[in-house]
């Protein structure tokens, strides 16, 4: 019988500077810390529908059914580990890489070129970095590609052809960069924002850099919908970019003109062009508050 084949994400997460941890903390304390970190990483993989194939020293190898699940797991792994308190002069950090493609599944393990590419990308990754391939980026939903930037076409050991390497940005700030050539960019830089609901209007411009949204009466944009959280979201102007920051329970439903509705929950998304925002429930629900936005 031929072994089963399927398309999966293969992800490697490696604890950075583990040798220094052993030198600084001692064998017993370092081993306990690493075991706790690996357990956390395995739990986060499971949270996003993944399964851990094996542990290799201070590294885990996981698989996920989709590129989206792999990216979400990798991002939450980095966010979670970054919050760990420092150990003396050392701060715990992980290096993560993942690749999506065809794998062979046999006896609870996976094999094939996809595994090799993911492992080689892991060799390139630095502490607190997530690397992936353009092939994987192509399998992502459009809105998630906004948080990806190209690194370059690089040779990987054992590969005859160079691989287009990309970085997934999980620490969003003023340097948030759209991945070139994947999402149509606005005709001009987005530095102003207009949000409307009926005859009400809110704006972001040179004199106003952020709007708070929620059911709380002190919010800039007060939402009546009970499905929205009291502190639901922020819309921020970061230099020439407009960023939606969702901190809610039920998420924000975003529709860019000409695209399908997408859910943003406890994450960030670049807004561009024009579309609609609905806080707490889908715009397709009959009693939802649908707000219209535009970026200039």
C-alpha positions as CSV (number, residue, x, y, z in Angstrom):
1,X,0.0,0.0,0.0
2,X,1.3,3.4,-0.9
3,X,1.7,5.9,2.0
4,X,-0.9,8.7,2.1
5,X,-0.1,12.1,0.6
6,X,-1.7,15.4,1.4
7,X,-1.0,19.1,1.4
8,X,0.0,20.3,4.8
9,X,1.9,23.1,6.5
10,X,5.1,21.8,8.2
11,X,6.3,24.2,10.9
12,X,9.5,24.1,13.0
13,X,9.8,26.2,16.2
14,X,13.2,26.3,17.8
15,X,14.2,27.8,21.1
16,X,16.9,30.3,20.5
17,X,20.1,30.5,22.6
18,X,19.3,27.3,24.5
19,X,23.0,26.6,25.0
20,X,23.4,29.9,26.8
21,X,20.4,29.0,28.9
22,X,22.1,25.8,30.2
23,X,25.3,27.8,30.9
24,X,23.5,30.6,32.8
25,X,20.8,28.7,34.6
26,X,22.3,25.3,35.1
27,X,21.2,22.0,33.5
28,X,18.1,21.4,35.7
29,X,16.6,24.9,35.6
30,X,17.3,25.3,31.9
31,X,15.7,21.9,31.1
32,X,12.6,22.8,33.1
33,X,12.3,26.1,31.3
34,X,12.8,24.6,27.9
35,X,10.3,21.8,28.6
36,X,7.7,24.4,29.8
37,X,8.3,26.4,26.6
38,X,7.9,23.4,24.4
39,X,4.7,22.4,26.1
40,X,3.3,25.9,25.5
41,X,4.3,25.8,21.8
42,X,2.6,22.4,21.5
43,X,-0.6,23.7,23.1
44,X,-0.7,26.6,20.7
45,X,-0.2,24.3,17.7
46,X,-3.2,22.3,18.9
47,X,-5.3,25.5,19.4
48,X,-5.0,26.2,15.7
49,X,-5.8,22.7,14.5
50,X,-2.2,21.5,14.3
51,X,-0.5,18.4,15.7
52,X,3.0,18.0,17.0
53,X,4.9,15.3,15.0
54,X,8.0,15.2,17.1
55,X,10.3,17.0,19.5
56,X,13.9,17.3,18.5
57,X,15.9,18.5,21.5
58,X,14.8,22.2,21.9
59,X,12.7,22.2,18.7
60,X,9.2,21.0,17.8
61,X,7.9,20.0,14.4
62,X,4.2,20.5,13.8
63,X,1.8,20.1,10.9
64,X,-1.3,22.2,10.1
65,X,-4.1,21.7,7.6
66,X,-3.9,25.1,6.0
67,X,-1.4,28.0,5.5
68,X,-3.7,30.3,7.5
69,X,-3.7,28.0,10.5
70,X,0.1,27.7,10.3
71,X,0.6,31.5,10.2
72,X,-1.9,32.1,13.1
73,X,-0.2,29.5,15.2
74,X,3.3,30.9,14.5
75,X,2.2,34.4,15.3
76,X,0.6,33.4,18.6
77,X,3.7,31.4,19.5
78,X,5.9,34.4,19.1
79,X,3.5,36.7,21.0
80,X,3.2,34.3,23.9
81,X,6.9,33.5,24.3
82,X,7.7,37.2,24.0
83,X,5.7,37.8,27.2
84,X,7.8,35.4,29.2
85,X,9.9,37.1,31.9
86,X,13.7,37.2,31.3
87,X,15.9,34.6,32.9
88,X,18.7,36.7,34.3
89,X,20.2,38.5,31.4
90,X,18.6,36.1,28.8
91,X,15.2,36.6,27.3
92,X,13.4,33.5,26.0
93,X,12.9,33.6,22.2
94,X,12.0,31.2,19.4
95,X,12.8,31.0,15.7
96,X,9.9,29.8,13.5
97,X,9.6,28.7,9.9
98,X,6.9,27.0,8.0
99,X,6.2,25.8,4.4
100,X,3.0,24.5,2.7
101,X,3.1,21.7,0.2
102,X,2.7,18.0,-0.5
103,X,3.9,15.6,2.2
104,X,4.0,11.9,2.7
105,X,2.3,10.7,5.9
106,X,3.4,7.3,7.3
107,X,3.4,5.9,10.9
108,X,2.6,9.3,12.5
109,X,5.5,11.1,10.7
110,X,5.7,13.2,7.6
111,X,8.4,13.2,4.9
112,X,9.2,14.9,1.6
113,X,10.4,18.1,0.1
114,X,8.0,20.2,2.0
115,X,9.6,19.0,5.3
116,X,13.1,19.7,3.9
117,X,12.2,23.2,2.8
118,X,10.6,24.1,6.2
119,X,13.7,22.8,8.0
120,X,16.0,24.8,5.8
121,X,13.9,28.0,6.3
122,X,14.2,27.3,10.0
123,X,18.0,27.3,9.7
124,X,17.7,30.9,8.2
125,X,15.3,32.3,10.8
126,X,16.6,34.5,13.6
127,X,15.3,34.8,17.1
128,X,11.8,36.3,17.2
129,X,11.4,35.8,13.5
130,X,8.9,33.9,11.4
131,X,10.0,32.8,7.9
132,X,8.0,31.2,5.2
133,X,8.0,30.8,1.4
134,X,6.2,32.6,-1.4
135,X,4.5,29.3,-2.2
136,X,3.0,29.3,1.3
137,X,2.0,33.0,1.0
138,X,0.2,32.2,-2.2
139,X,-2.0,29.8,-0.2
140,X,-3.0,32.5,2.4
141,X,-6.2,34.4,2.4
142,X,-5.7,37.9,0.9
143,X,-6.1,39.8,4.1
144,X,-3.3,37.8,5.8
145,X,-0.9,38.6,3.0
146,X,-0.9,42.2,4.2
147,X,1.3,41.1,7.1
148,X,3.9,39.5,4.9
149,X,7.0,41.1,3.4
150,X,9.5,39.6,1.0
151,X,13.0,38.8,2.1
152,X,14.5,37.7,-1.2
153,X,15.2,34.7,-3.4
154,X,17.7,32.6,-1.5
155,X,19.5,29.3,-2.0
156,X,18.5,26.5,0.4
157,X,20.8,23.6,1.1
158,X,19.7,20.5,-1.0
159,X,17.5,22.6,-3.3
160,X,18.5,23.0,-7.0
161,X,16.4,26.1,-7.4
162,X,16.4,29.1,-5.1
163,X,13.4,29.7,-3.0
164,X,11.5,33.0,-2.6
165,X,11.6,33.6,1.2
166,X,9.2,35.9,3.0
167,X,8.9,37.1,6.6
168,X,5.6,37.1,8.6
169,X,5.3,40.3,10.7
170,X,3.9,39.6,14.1
171,X,5.1,42.7,15.9
172,X,3.0,45.4,14.3
173,X,4.2,49.0,14.6
174,X,5.1,52.0,12.5
175,X,7.2,49.8,10.2
176,X,4.3,47.6,9.2
177,X,4.9,46.8,5.5
178,X,2.5,45.5,2.8
179,X,3.8,42.7,0.8
180,X,4.6,44.0,-2.7
181,X,2.6,42.6,-5.6
182,X,0.1,40.6,-3.7
183,X,-2.7,43.1,-2.7
184,X,-3.6,46.0,-5.0
185,X,-2.3,49.1,-3.1
186,X,-4.3,52.3,-2.9
187,X,-3.8,54.8,-5.7
188,X,-2.1,57.1,-3.2
189,X,-0.8,56.7,0.3
190,X,-3.5,56.2,2.9
191,X,-3.1,58.9,5.6
192,X,-6.7,60.0,6.1
193,X,-9.7,58.0,7.1
194,X,-13.4,58.6,7.1
195,X,-16.1,56.5,8.9
196,X,-19.8,57.1,8.6
197,X,-23.0,55.7,10.0
198,X,-26.2,57.4,8.8
199,X,-25.6,61.2,9.3
200,X,-22.7,60.6,11.8
201,X,-19.1,60.9,10.7
202,X,-15.7,60.4,12.2
203,X,-12.3,61.2,10.7
204,X,-8.6,60.5,11.1
205,X,-6.2,63.1,9.8
206,X,-3.2,65.2,10.7
207,X,-4.9,66.4,13.8
208,X,-6.5,63.2,15.0
209,X,-4.5,59.9,15.0
210,X,-6.8,57.4,16.6
211,X,-10.5,56.4,17.1
212,X,-11.7,54.1,19.9
213,X,-14.7,51.9,19.1
214,X,-17.0,50.1,21.5
215,X,-20.3,50.0,23.5
216,X,-18.6,52.1,26.3
217,X,-20.1,55.6,26.3
218,X,-16.6,57.1,26.4
219,X,-15.6,55.6,23.1
220,X,-15.1,57.9,20.2
221,X,-17.4,55.7,18.1
222,X,-20.2,54.3,20.3
223,X,-21.7,51.1,19.0
224,X,-25.2,50.1,20.0
225,X,-24.9,46.5,18.9
226,X,-24.9,44.2,22.0
227,X,-22.6,41.8,20.2
228,X,-19.9,44.4,20.3
229,X,-17.5,44.6,23.2
230,X,-17.4,47.7,25.5
231,X,-13.8,48.3,24.3
232,X,-14.0,46.7,20.9
233,X,-11.4,48.1,18.6
234,X,-9.1,51.0,17.7
235,X,-8.5,52.5,14.3
236,X,-5.1,54.1,14.2
237,X,-3.3,56.4,11.8
238,X,0.4,55.2,11.6
239,X,2.2,57.6,9.4
240,X,0.6,56.9,6.0
241,X,-1.2,53.7,7.0
242,X,-4.6,53.1,8.6
243,X,-4.7,50.1,10.9
244,X,-7.6,48.4,12.5
245,X,-6.7,46.9,15.9
246,X,-9.4,44.5,17.2
247,X,-9.4,43.7,20.9
248,X,-12.9,42.3,21.1
249,X,-14.6,39.0,21.9
250,X,-16.6,38.6,18.7
251,X,-14.4,40.4,16.3
252,X,-14.8,43.0,13.6
253,X,-16.2,42.0,10.2
254,X,-14.4,43.9,7.4
255,X,-15.5,44.0,3.8
256,X,-13.1,45.8,1.3
257,X,-15.0,46.8,-1.8
258,X,-14.9,44.0,-4.3
259,X,-13.9,41.3,-1.8
260,X,-15.6,38.9,0.5
261,X,-16.3,39.7,4.1
262,X,-13.5,38.7,6.5
263,X,-13.3,38.4,10.3
264,X,-10.6,40.2,12.3
265,X,-10.5,39.1,15.9
266,X,-7.8,40.1,18.4
267,X,-5.4,41.0,15.6
268,X,-4.4,43.9,13.4
269,X,-5.3,44.6,9.7
270,X,-4.3,47.4,7.3
271,X,-7.3,49.2,5.9
272,X,-7.1,50.7,2.4
273,X,-9.5,51.8,-0.3
274,X,-13.1,51.7,0.9
275,X,-15.5,49.3,2.4
276,X,-17.6,48.5,5.4
277,X,-17.0,47.7,9.1
278,X,-19.4,45.8,11.4
279,X,-18.5,45.4,15.1
280,X,-19.5,42.2,16.8
281,X,-21.5,40.5,14.0
282,X,-21.6,40.1,10.3
283,X,-22.9,42.8,8.0
284,X,-25.2,40.1,6.6
285,X,-27.1,39.8,9.9
286,X,-30.4,41.8,9.6
287,X,-29.9,43.9,12.8
288,X,-26.3,44.7,12.4
289,X,-24.8,48.3,12.4
290,X,-22.9,48.6,9.1
291,X,-20.4,51.5,9.0
292,X,-18.9,52.7,5.7
293,X,-15.2,53.7,5.6
294,X,-12.8,55.2,3.1
295,X,-9.1,55.8,3.2
296,X,-7.6,58.7,1.2
